[in-house]
Amino acid sequence: MTNKSPYLLYSDGKGNIFEDTSLYATGRSGWEAYEVPAEDWIELPEGGSLYELPGRKGIGVDVRTGEMRLCDKGWAVAAFIPPAHTGLYLAAYETTPGAPTLPLFCYTAAGWLNEKFYVPAVRIEKDIRQECAGYDDNVIQGGVKHIMSAYPNNRLLRHLSQNCCLTYHCPAARNYFSGRWECPVPTSPACNANCVGCISFQPAEENIVSTQDRLTFKPTAEEIVEFTVPHLQTAPFPIVSFGQGCEGEPLLMWETIRESIIEMRKHTSNGSININTNGSKPGAVKALCEAGLNSIRVSTNSAQKHIYERYYRPNNYEFEDIVESLKVVRGYGGWTSINYFVFPGMTDSVEEYEALRKLIRETGLRMIQWRNFNIDPDWYLGKIGIHETGEIMGIRQLMELIKEEFPELKYGYFNPPMERIKGNFEADFAHY
Ligand code: SF4
């Protein structure tokens, strides 16, 4: 919280960032720029970074006149806020003709005040599993060496170590090779959706690239079980998570995943077995629940069918299927979350609020993971055909209203371990 609005930031296009003390920073929601309430600004959390936005001019409030106007001193600046925090406003700017599409990161508003960077955001998750200060490269390198010498022929571990951990610096892979918490298990080279902002595959005709390459082989159940059983048996707060950013849709590999879960549970009842998925195949989800699946996280940009399908561009499934998958897991007593891509101006529209209430009621949803949407805002709205955005509630107010109506519903950013699912969810997990 600040006692006054931070100043707008701009860049010289060479990576140098400056404050413009003639303008207060604003925030974007949908296609509009707004003054950000003072209570919404927090210091940029550790692990956050700043981006200069080529071909874009920042929108600010003139400190003398109170009028909104463009900053002509340089390019606009946005913040990439670290996991566990949800952005309340996007960076506000005007895009000049010919400006390049921005890569697949989140673009939260940012400002400068009292020698510090500020962002409009909330810490939504207590769990510290992806705090950048919590990673020790020596421990990670040692873990990679130890595990790869134990399982030299395991293709999946080779992918997780060489690509995910050492190249993409995937936080989940780095935790696995540190012997703790959530272990990622990608399995699928293919997908039955065509998301506009897919992070593992972008068509050649698009002028942005995916942030990681999609898995190119189908692991066997033996390769999966070989390293997941020891993880469930030995890691603190263990989770095994199918469905990662470096693959397509895991439900297309449900038979292999089912076989793996059955085998894992023969060896240990420890931990949580979770699947991050687009939720497209409720029948497959049912088979995985019968095999012992504990938790599901269904990704979505919206609780509205038309907004969802314009973004996911599904092959042979519909929005109703993802709703059914959540109901199936709930029916088996499993933990259900949505991986909710937060886009100010869309997520907090009145229509979305009503649809979200309906989704929570219909599915008995247990948790919302309020994730920042990693996508160029203009490109996203253009691709899903949204040329003007209506009345907005504000992301913070949306969160408060939903919590008021559904007090048992949990908020966070990460899949919870069994200790939180079965135990005191709100317990202080600061010191794992
Ligand atoms: S569901 Fe996942 S893998 Fe499939 S297109 Fe969408 S983002 Fe990509």
Residues whose N, C-alpha, C, O or C-beta is under 5 A from the ligand:
A	BS01	SF4	C191 A193 N194 C195 C198 I199 E247 G248 E249 N278
